[in-house]
Amino acid sequence: MQLDLTADPVAVTAALVDVPSVSGDEAALADAVAAALSTQAPQLTVLRSGNAVLARTELGRPRRVLLAGHLDTVPIAGNLPSRREDGVLHGCGTSDMKAGDAVILHLAATVARPVCDLTVVLYDCEEVEASRNGLNRIEREHPDWLAADLAILGEPTDAAVEAGCQGTLRATVRTTGKRAHSARSWLGANAIHAAGDVLALLQAYRPRTVEIDGCTYREGLQAVRVDGGIAGNVVPDACEVSVNFRFAPDRSLAAAQQHVREVFDGLDLEFTDGAAGAPPGLDAPAAQEFLAACAAAPVAKYGWTDVARFAALGIPALNYGPGDPNLAHTREEHVHVARITECAGVLRHYLTTR
């Protein structure tokens, strides 16, 4: 297929949505994006990395801004092809995050002389396990392409500026008992009942609220799964409670792990996954200029996004995109076309005016 990146970004969004790109199957969309950038944005150097497409200017500007988005979507849920009605564009990936990708691509093709050097990174496999994320490969094979004074991710924020992101940690708390016939329960010890102590700790837990650079981050420690039991007539001798800790970016991953250890002191605890958050990074000059262009107060990002990867590289990063995060991954996924237009206008102003 051929993409016209100079068309209205709403039309570009629909065109992107109509090319299925479930995680691991982004090749067709990456081909179309790379071809369109190569022919319609001659000011850009274009690089293909797996199913990621990178492009950048080399204008010698004092600052470089990186616009990033992922090309993949969650599995299609009977919501393709796209359809537009009453000012709303419906379809898989409209919100998360092909509307953001469309804005980035439209600006890359139509802003020939930005006031900053511009890098575009559209990558693969964001919606699956972190080890497959295309940014890993790019960082490993083309680290210079990620250098910037500010990274803006087109993640769905409903046209708000969401600064930084929470960290996330997963752990398993195990309780044990003694197996017995349920008709003679006094001969056993019920591991599921013992897990009540774990749930009591979680029920009594009081999470922090932390303000960083004017953004309020709320932490949360939650049980997200309980596994136990052997049969309907057996006292179980093992139980596992899976917990998820969302923590403010003033904690490192190690500090978050230590906090969870203290909460479950004396219990059998195993960490199964974790990723540090990202500080807001609002004191960076490029970020201040972007906030001025938006004329909006930033808010904390609830959830983890790839801004954390850029923060780990020492690059301030923000989330800003037209999609509604509450609609991501749903059958009813859609985006308001006015939000696409708004985000394109704000970013165009930022890239062309100082």
Residue pairs with C-beta under 8 A, 6 or more apart in sequence:
1 15
1 19
1 28
1 32
2 32
2 35
2 36
3 12
3 15
3 16
3 32
3 33
3 35
3 36
3 105
4 11
4 12
4 15
4 36
4 40
5 12
5 36
5 37
5 40
5 41
5 105
5 106
5 108
5 109
5 110
6 40
6 106
6 109
6 110
7 15
7 106
8 106
9 99
9 102
9 103
9 106
9 340
9 341
9 344
10 84
10 89
10 102
10 337
10 340
10 341
12 102
12 105
12 106
13 82
13 89
13 94
13 98
13 99
13 101
13 102
13 335
13 340
14 82
14 84
14 89
14 91
15 102
16 29
16 93
16 98
16 101
16 102
16 105
17 80
17 81
17 82
17 89
17 91
17 92
17 93
17 94
17 98
18 80
18 81
18 82
18 91
19 28
19 29
19 32
20 28
20 29
20 73
20 76
20 80
20 92
21 28
21 29
21 71
21 72
21 73
21 93
22 72
22 73
22 74
22 75
22 76
23 72
23 73
23 74
23 124
23 125
23 126
23 127
23 128
23 132
24 72
24 124
24 125
24 128
24 132
25 72
26 51
26 71
26 72
26 124
26 125
27 51
29 71
30 48
30 51
30 52
30 53
30 71
30 122
30 124
33 53
33 71
33 105
33 122
34 46
34 48
34 53
36 105
36 109
37 44
37 46
37 53
37 55
37 105
37 108
37 109
37 120
38 46
40 109
41 55
41 108
41 109
43 57
43 59
43 112
43 113
44 55
44 56
44 57
44 108
44 118
44 120
45 55
45 56
45 57
45 58
46 53
46 54
46 55
47 53
47 54
47 55
47 142
47 145
48 54
49 134
49 137
49 138
49 141
49 142
50 124
50 134
50 137
51 71
51 123
51 124
51 125
51 134
52 71
52 121
52 122
52 123
52 124
52 134
52 137
52 138
53 71
53 120
53 122
54 119
54 120
54 121
54 122
54 138
54 142
54 145
55 108
55 119
55 120
56 64
56 117
56 118
56 119
56 120
56 145
57 114
57 117
57 118
57 119
58 117
59 113
59 114
59 117
60 117
61 114
61 115
61 116
61 117
62 116
63 116
63 117
63 149
63 150
63 285
63 286
64 116
64 117
64 118
64 119
64 147
64 148
64 149
65 114
65 116
65 117
65 118
65 119
65 148
65 149
65 150
65 151
65 152
65 286
65 350
65 351
66 118
66 119
66 120
66 121
66 146
66 148
66 150
66 151
66 152
66 310
66 315
67 104
67 107
67 108
67 118
67 119
67 120
67 121
67 151
67 152
67 154
67 347
68 104
68 120
68 121
68 122
68 123
68 151
68 152
68 153
68 154
68 306
68 310
69 97
69 100
69 101
69 104
69 121
69 122
69 123
69 153
69 154
69 155
69 321
70 97
70 101
70 122
70 123
70 124
70 125
70 126
70 127
70 134
70 306
71 98
71 101
71 122
71 123
71 124
72 124
72 125
72 126
72 127
72 128
73 92
73 93
73 96
73 98
73 127
74 92
74 96
74 127
74 329
76 92
77 92
77 330
77 331
78 331
79 90
79 91
79 92
79 331
79 332
79 333
80 91
80 92
81 91
82 89
82 90
82 91
82 94
83 89
83 90
83 91
84 90
84 337
87 336
87 337
87 338
88 334
88 335
88 336
88 337
89 99
89 334
89 335
89 336
89 337
89 340
90 332
90 333
90 334
91 333
91 334
92 333
93 333
94 323
94 333
94 334
94 335
95 156
95 323
95 324
95 325
95 327
95 328
95 333
95 334
95 335
96 155
96 156
96 323
96 325
96 327
96 328
96 329
96 333
97 154
97 155
97 156
97 321
97 323
97 328
99 154
99 156
99 321
99 322
99 323
99 335
99 339
99 340
99 343
100 153
100 154
100 155
100 156
100 321
100 322
100 323
100 343
101 122
101 154
102 340
103 154
103 321
103 322
103 340
103 343
103 344
103 347
104 120
104 122
104 154
105 120
105 122
106 344
107 344
107 347
107 348
107 351
108 118
108 120
110 348
111 118
111 348
111 351
111 352
113 352
114 351
114 352
115 351
115 352
115 353
115 354
116 149
116 286
116 351
118 351
119 145
119 146
119 148
121 135
121 138
121 145
121 146
123 133
123 134
123 135
123 138
124 134
125 132
125 133
125 134
126 133
126 134
126 135
126 306
130 136
130 275
133 306
133 309
135 146
135 306
135 309
138 145
138 146
139 146
139 309
139 313
146 310
146 313
146 315
147 315
148 310
148 315
149 284
149 285
149 286
149 315
149 316
150 281
150 284
150 286
150 287
150 290
150 315
150 316
150 317
150 318
151 307
151 310
151 315
151 316
151 317
151 318
152 290
152 317
152 318
152 319
152 320
152 347
153 305
153 306
153 307
153 310
153 317
153 318
153 319
153 320
153 321
154 320
154 321
154 322
154 343
155 162
155 305
155 306
155 319
155 320
155 321
155 323
155 325
156 321
156 322
156 323
156 324
156 325
156 327
156 328
157 301
157 319
157 320
157 321
157 323
157 325
158 322
158 323
158 324
158 325
158 339
159 320
159 321
159 322
159 339
159 342
159 343
159 346
160 296
160 298
160 299
160 320
161 290
161 291
161 294
161 296
161 297
161 298
161 299
161 318
161 319
161 320
162 298
162 299
162 300
162 301
162 318
162 319
162 320
163 213
163 215
163 280
163 281
163 282
163 298
163 299
163 300
163 301
163 318
163 319
164 212
164 215
164 217
164 249
164 277
164 278
164 279
164 280
164 281
164 300
164 301
164 307
164 311
164 317
165 249
165 277
165 278
165 301
165 303
165 304
165 305
165 307
165 308
165 319
166 217
166 219
166 246
166 247
166 248
166 249
166 277
166 300
166 301
166 302
166 303
166 304
167 246
167 247
167 248
167 249
167 251
167 253
167 256
167 274
167 275
167 276
167 277
167 304
167 308
168 244
168 245
168 246
168 247
168 273
168 274
168 275
168 277
168 304
169 244
169 245
169 247
169 253
169 256
169 257
169 260
169 271
169 273
169 274
169 275
170 242
170 243
170 244
170 245
170 271
170 272
170 273
170 274
171 242
171 243
171 245
171 260
171 264
171 269
171 270
171 271
171 272
172 240
172 241
172 242
172 243
172 269
172 270
172 272
173 195
173 198
173 240
173 241
173 243
173 264
173 267
173 268
173 269
174 238
174 239
174 240
174 241
174 267
174 268
174 269
174 270
175 191
175 192
175 194
175 195
175 197
175 198
175 238
175 239
175 240
175 241
175 267
175 268
176 191
176 194
176 237
176 238
176 239
176 268
177 188
177 189
177 190
177 191
177 192
177 193
177 194
177 235
177 236
177 237
177 238
177 239
178 187
178 188
178 189
178 235
178 237
179 188
179 230
179 234
179 235
179 236
179 237
180 186
180 187
180 188
180 189
180 234
180 235
181 187
181 188
181 233
181 234
181 235
182 232
182 233
182 234
182 235
183 233
185 235
188 235
188 237
189 235
189 237
190 235
190 236
191 228
191 236
191 237
191 238
191 239
192 226
192 228
192 229
192 236
192 239
194 239
195 226
195 228
195 239
195 241
197 267
198 223
198 241
198 264
198 267
199 223
199 241
201 263
201 264
202 221
202 222
202 223
202 243
205 221
205 263
207 218
207 219
207 220
207 221
208 218
208 219
208 248
209 216
209 217
209 218
209 219
210 216
210 217
210 219
210 248
210 250
211 217
212 248
212 249
212 250
212 279
212 280
212 300
213 279
213 280
213 282
213 283
213 298
214 280
214 282
214 297
214 298
215 280
215 282
215 298
215 299
215 300
216 299
216 300
217 248
217 249
217 250
217 300
217 302
218 248
218 300
218 302
219 245
219 246
219 247
219 248
220 244
220 245
220 246
221 243
221 244
221 245
221 246
221 260
221 263
222 243
222 244
223 241
223 242
223 243
224 242
224 243
224 244
225 240
225 241
225 242
226 239
226 240
226 241
226 242
227 239
227 240
227 242
228 236
228 238
228 239
228 240
229 236
229 239
230 236
230 237
242 272
243 260
245 256
245 259
245 260
246 302
246 303
247 256
247 259
247 277
248 277
249 276
249 277
249 278
249 279
249 280
249 311
250 279
251 259
251 277
252 276
253 274
253 275
253 276
256 274
256 276
257 271
257 274
260 269
260 271
261 269
275 304
275 308
276 308
276 312
277 304
277 308
277 311
278 305
278 307
278 308
278 310
278 311
278 312
278 317
279 311
280 298
280 300
281 287
281 311
281 316
281 317
281 318
282 288
282 291
282 298
282 316
284 316
286 316
287 316
287 318
289 350
289 354
290 318
290 320
290 350
291 298
293 346
293 347
293 349
293 350
293 353
294 320
294 346
294 350
298 318
301 307
301 319
303 325
305 319
306 317
307 317
307 318
307 319
308 317
310 316
310 317
311 317
320 343
320 346
320 347
321 343
322 335
322 336
322 339
322 340
322 342
322 343
323 335
323 339
324 335
324 336
324 339
327 333
327 334
327 335
